[in-house]
């Protein structure tokens, strides 16, 4: 798991899976939360698999809106505003 990084809208992280799991990852779409959790990825709520690193399909890219509550997965508008101001 990478450290988290962010831009003005999202926080991001990437997860490197064992290469042998890459063959189980669909090539033409992103994974649902249930699918990536079934692969063994464990992280707090609110993360969305938004892309796969094309040269290395075992690297999954995740993002969630700034200000997301990691327990509920919901975005708190006040926390989102504060995070964007940092």
C-alpha positions in Angstrom: 0.0 0.0 0.0 1.3 3.4 -0.9 1.2 6.5 1.3 -1.8 8.7 0.6 -1.3 11.7 -1.7 -3.8 14.3 -2.9 -4.7 17.1 -5.2 -7.4 19.7 -4.6 -10.3 17.2 -5.0 -9.2 13.7 -4.1 -6.9 11.7 -2.0 -5.2 8.8 -3.7 -3.2 5.7 -3.0 -2.1 2.7 -5.0 -2.1 -1.0 -4.0 0.4 -3.5 -5.4 -1.0 -6.9 -5.6 1.0 -10.1 -6.1 1.5 -10.5 -9.8 -0.3 -13.9 -9.9 -3.5 -12.1 -8.9 -3.3 -9.7 -11.9 -4.8 -12.4 -14.2 -8.0 -12.3 -12.1 -8.5 -8.6 -12.7 -10.8 -7.6 -15.6 -8.9 -5.7 -18.3 -11.8 -3.5 -19.5 -13.2 -2.0 -16.3 -12.5 -1.0 -12.8 -13.3 -3.3 -9.8 -16.2 -2.9 -7.5 -15.5 -2.6 -3.8 -16.7 -6.2 -3.3 -14.3 -7.4 -6.0 -11.2 -5.6 -4.7 -12.0 -6.6 -1.1 -12.3 -10.3 -2.3 -8.8 -10.0 -3.8 -7.6 -9.2 -0.2 -7.3 -5.4 -0.4 -8.1 -4.0 3.0 -8.6 -0.3 3.5 -11.0 2.1 5.1 -14.4 3.0 3.5 -14.9 5.4 0.7 -12.1 4.3 -1.7 -12.9 3.8 -5.3 -10.8 1.8 -7.8 -10.6 4.3 -10.6 -7.8 2.9 -12.8 -5.2 0.2 -13.3 -1.6 1.0 -14.0 -1.6 -0.3 -17.6 2.1 -1.4 -17.8 1.7 -3.2 -14.5 -1.9 -4.5 -14.1 -1.2 -5.7 -10.6 -1.0 -2.1 -9.4 -4.5 -0.8 -8.6 -5.2 3.0 -8.3 -7.7 4.2 -5.7 -9.2 7.6 -4.9 -11.8 9.1 -2.6 -13.0 12.6 -2.2 -11.2 14.8 0.3 -13.1 14.9 3.6 -14.4 11.3 3.3 -15.2 9.8 6.7 -13.1 6.6 6.8 -15.6 4.8 8.9 -18.8 5.6 7.1 -17.3 6.3 3.6 -19.6 9.3 3.4 -18.2 12.8 2.5 -18.8 15.5 5.1 -19.2 18.8 3.3 -17.5 20.7 6.1 -14.5 18.3 6.2 -14.3 18.4 2.5 -14.1 22.2 2.4 -11.4 22.2 5.2 -9.3 19.6 3.4 -9.4 21.6 0.2 -8.2 24.7 2.0 -5.1 23.0 3.3 
